[in-house]
Amino acid sequence: MSAPTIGIIMNGVSGRMGYRQHLVRSILAIREQGGVLLADGETRVQVEPILVGRSEKKLAELAARHGIEHYTTNLDEALADPRWQIYSDFLVTKARAAALRKAIAAGKAIYTEKPTAESFEEALELARLAEAAGIKNGVVHDKLYLPGLQKLKRLIDSGFFGRILSVRGDFGYWVFEGDWQPAQRPSWNYRAEDGGGIIVDMFPHWNYVLENLFGRVESVYAKAVTEIPERFDEQGEPYLATADDAAYAIFELEGGITAQLNSSWTTRVNRDELVEFHVDGTHGSAVVGLFGCKIQSRNATPKPVWNPDLADQHDYAGDWIESPGNREFENGFKSQWEEFLRHVIEDAPNRFDFLAGARGVLLAEAGLRSSAEGRRVELPVVGADAADASAERAGEASALAGVR
């Protein structure tokens, strides 16, 4: 007997993230393994995607390449078809909220990239609409599923750190300007009017990483800068970069933890990985990346002595040991897709909904406001009851946070 099938609308799948992580490494990987395994450990539900986008030629090429039967340039027709139970969104930020509203109105379960909207008010309104419609909804929280951060979570849960004192994070790499070498990121990322900017892109990530590992973000002090004022687009034409390409921020977390995170597309990497978190606690410390996790316990901590007159011969890197994985980690995007599919199919828990996405947008807005006004900005608590808020209440929450 063939496995039952769940249909998934994949909108924006011809883009870099939609194609690589969501189509190839998630949905097609799940299809290849015979579907998503349910809680009984025996039943599998197969996935069947329909590709949606603006270019029929590109969609046809992708469909042929991967043996996908269905594709369309007409989102409304796909949403009206009962064969497709889930709508997933990987569009550019400016186009996302309108498409999500259509999917909510169509009664589809929704799984979307972040940020869910361009403003906190709209993100919170989407959460309210989804709640009122009674539809299941989820927002991508991929960083939490990375092997390095899963190892970090295990250390936190085991009490390895004692009392956590601080978190320092560095993320970024040099994105070429696009003149003598093609840029690794699309040009819209550097135009504020098109929804670009590293704060809008990365602060929603930092929000869910911080609140799920260390505690709710209570305030932010940020400095956003545009360090490369002119870049070159996909046609080789120069354009004015109006969005921030680097951001330096201090976050105060509940429980007294201080987090300092640098995000930059204008830095040359001298780290083991493109993102690295250094966590210090009273009983131990860890340095964590996408995959690696190095630890140093209290009884293995060296005793440095500051002496600028003599070269320090101590091998500090040698004092750290690699934390073992102890299990195989799958692609993080695929793992969260499987969680969301189980949520839709058998009502399994769903930790990361539209409300969680709205909190990420709130932090991005607060970061931009902090930078513009040169001050620390406090964030209000946005809990489960906020899904019942009206647009006016969303505006009040923004005002309390000191954001636009």
Buried (B, 14 or more C-beta within 10 A) or exposed (E): EEEEBBBBBBBBBBBEBBBEBBBBBBBBBBBEEEBBBBEEEEBBBBBBBBBBBEEEEBBEEBBEEBEBEBBBBEBEEBBEBEEBBBBBBBBBBBEBBEBBBBBBEBEBBBBBBBBBBBBBBBBBBBBBBBBEBEBBBBBBBBBBBBBBBBBBBBBBEEEBBEEBBBBBBBBBBBBBBBEEEEBEBBBBBBBBEBBBBBBBBBBBBBBBBBBBBBBBBBBBBBBBBBEBEEBBBEEEEEBEBBBBBBBBBBBBBEEEBBBBBBBBBBBEEEBEBEBBBBBBBEBBBBBBBBBBBBBBBEEEEEEEEEEEEEEEEEEEEEEBEEBEBEEEBEBBBBBBBBBBBBBBBEEBEBBBBBBBBBBBBBBBBBBBBBBEEEEBBEBBEBEEEBBEBEEEBBBEBBEEBBBE
